[in-house]
Amino acid sequence: MRDELFTMMGEMPAMSAELLARMREEANRNLLRMKHFGEMVMNPKEPKVGPTPRQEIFRTNKSRLWRYESRRTIRTPLLFVPNLGISRPYIFDLMPKGSFVEHMTQQGFDFYLVDWGVFGEEDNGLTVEDAVTKILPRLARKALESSGASEMSVLGYCMGAPLSASFVATHPEFPLKNYIDMAGPIDFAHVGLFGKWLDPRYFDVDKYVDTLGTIPAEMVKMGFKLLKPTMDTSTNLNLWWNLWNPDYVSGFNALNKWANEYLPFPGEFFRQWVRDFYQQNKLIKGELMMAGRRVDLREIRCPVLAVGAKEDNIAPPACVKPLIDAVSTRDKEYVELPGGHISLIAGRGASVHCWPKVASWLAARS
């Protein structure tokens, strides 16, 4: 009877070689996932960041100027101006083969990085005007002197774009060769959720600063986390699916280190930043004053490139592109690339889309 039952059952279909190979691969990946997960939990290692050799050229108070030397096949050096506060600048030199600084030096550019520093309560009197008219001009002059060049290109990223644009527009004596805005808001009427949250009808910046003094790093972190409340969940899911890949794990650890090292804002800087830029939108209106000079973007007469990121929810393309209409030069270009605010400057997508575009555009004009 038992033999008859077995003969009534159909034969099991044979597995294809392709399916068996996929099953073996997934089994191996699961073993690697568990191995790497155990290492991250039981034996975490501090990721190495900022690998590109550099030299401190100048320091003023908390701020530093770093030089990354190259073979100097491009005559005109580049001054890079990032955001003040919020995060640390090693995101631009995160790891080997994942570094904007490394890419630009390999292309033959001498690269100068403005490192604003980490400000504390003793710096609460620092304003946007101080950054634009005192700190940045000194760092820019020192970079030019160090390079031995007669002209210099300037690239502003994120907040560094409106800061550097304000500097070059009010300092016509600085020999500016080219100017690049990378994911930097110019028209603050289109800055998305931050613009809504900081609307003067709902946000009293004077009461905020007068109460807190320094804007603490934890509060800065909370603001950015609220932009994408599910970001941590999706990040951890992506980590699990790629946990078998040691290169992905290395990149994740370095980026995760940076993403959790938020910096505070000096109180008066935050007050002026919110009031003059977000709430009153003075930059694009031509109403912004710096040390008695009006910031007129039409004074930027060199070649200009503006780069927006399609999925940017911090500086959406609509707030970056208006720079092109505001400047008076004929040689100007706006390009919109895949990615978000961070992935425009760091990561695999940036190395494919953004870095080559910036390097080639500058090389043709340097």
Secondary structure, DSSP 4 states (H G I P E B T S, - for coil): -HHHHHHHSPPPPPPPHHHHHHHHHHHHHHHHHHHHHHHHHHS--PPP---S--EEEEEETTEEEEEE-----SSS-EEEE--SSBS-GGGGB-STTSBHHHHHHHTT--EEEEE-----GGGTT--HHHIIIIIHHHHHHHHHHHHT-S-EEEEEETTHHHHHHHHHHH-TTS-EEEEEEES--S-GGG-THHHHHT-TTT--HHHHHHHHSSB-HHHHHHHHHHHSTTHHHHHHHHHHHHTT-HHHHHHHHHHHHHHT--B-B-HHHHHHIIIIIIIT-HHHHT--EETTEE--GGG--S-EEEEEETT-SSS-HHHHTHHHHHS--SSEEEEEESS-TTTTTSSHHIIIIIHHHHHHHHHHT-
